[in-house]
Amino acid sequence: PSWNSGEDNRTLVKSFLTEDFDSALALTNRIAEVAKIEGHFPDIKFGWKYVFISIYTHVVGGICENDFILAAKIDTALS
């Protein structure tokens, strides 16, 4: 799956389907590790068979370069 603009055009969003709850939790934890290293924290929702990520910069109220960098680093970590 690729990153898309959120409904408000102020966020980057991506959804993943997983095999079960444990897989969703493991994926969420991998994303969280990247976020901690970058010091840039996305909103993450997860549950049985899914993970949803939303990235934006609170200070600017929308998307900035750091959001694209984090998205790329998440993609690299998950590939």
NORGIRA-V892636 format. One record per residue. RES is the residue in one small letter. PSI is psi in radians with two decimals (none if undefined). OMEGA is omega in radians with two decimals (* if undefined). D_LAST is the distance of its C-alpha to the last C-alpha in Angstrom with 2 decimals. Layout:
BEGIN
[[RES	PSI	OMEGA	D_LAST] [RES	PSI	OMEGA	D_LAST]]
END
This chain:
BEGIN
[[p	2.62	-3.14	11.52] [s	2.92	3.07	12.45] [w	2.50	3.12	14.29] [n	2.87	3.02	18.01] [s	2.38	3.10	21.20] [g	2.97	-3.12	22.74] [e	-0.53	-3.12	26.17] [d	-0.02	-3.08	27.89] [n	0.33	3.12	26.08] [r	0.18	-3.14	25.64] [t	2.72	2.92	22.19] [l	2.30	-3.10	18.58] [v	2.66	3.09	17.40] [k	2.45	3.11	14.53] [s	2.53	3.08	14.89] [f	2.47	2.97	12.91] [l	2.40	-3.13	14.81] [t	3.04	-3.10	14.58] [e	-0.53	-3.07	16.88] [d	-3.07	-3.12	19.15] [f	-0.76	-3.12	20.02] [d	-0.67	3.10	18.65] [s	-0.70	3.10	15.11] [a	-0.73	3.12	15.53] [l	-0.76	3.13	16.92] [a	-0.74	3.11	14.21] [l	-0.75	3.10	11.54] [t	-0.74	3.13	14.24] [n	-0.64	3.09	14.79] [r	-0.73	3.10	11.30] [i	-0.72	3.14	11.77] [a	-0.65	3.11	15.31] [e	-0.76	3.10	14.60] [v	-0.78	-3.13	12.92] [a	-0.73	3.12	15.91] [k	-0.75	3.13	18.37] [i	-0.72	-3.11	17.39] [e	-0.32	-3.08	17.73] [g	0.52	-3.09	20.83] [h	2.06	-2.87	19.87] [f	1.99	3.12	19.73] [p	2.86	2.94	18.61] [d	2.28	-3.10	20.48] [i	2.25	3.00	18.58] [k	2.40	3.08	20.18] [f	2.80	3.12	19.19] [g	-2.75	-3.11	21.19] [w	1.94	3.06	21.53] [k	0.31	3.10	18.62] [y	2.70	2.96	17.26] [v	2.35	3.10	15.70] [f	2.24	-3.12	16.91] [i	2.41	3.04	16.18] [s	2.17	-3.10	18.80] [i	2.30	2.97	18.82] [y	2.90	-3.13	22.08] [t	1.98	-3.07	24.39] [h	-0.71	-3.06	27.42] [v	-0.66	-3.13	29.68] [v	-0.11	3.12	29.52] [g	0.47	-3.13	29.26] [g	-2.71	-3.08	26.40] [i	2.42	3.02	23.44] [c	3.14	-3.07	23.48] [e	-0.69	-3.12	21.43] [n	-0.53	3.12	19.96] [d	-0.73	3.10	18.43] [f	-0.66	3.09	16.53] [i	-0.82	3.12	15.45] [l	-0.76	3.12	14.22] [a	-0.77	3.14	12.34] [a	-0.70	-3.14	10.59] [k	-0.61	3.05	9.91] [i	-0.80	3.12	8.63] [d	-0.77	3.14	6.12] [t	-0.75	-3.12	5.26] [a	-0.50	-3.09	5.67] [l	-0.08	-3.12	3.79] [s	none	*	0.00]]
END
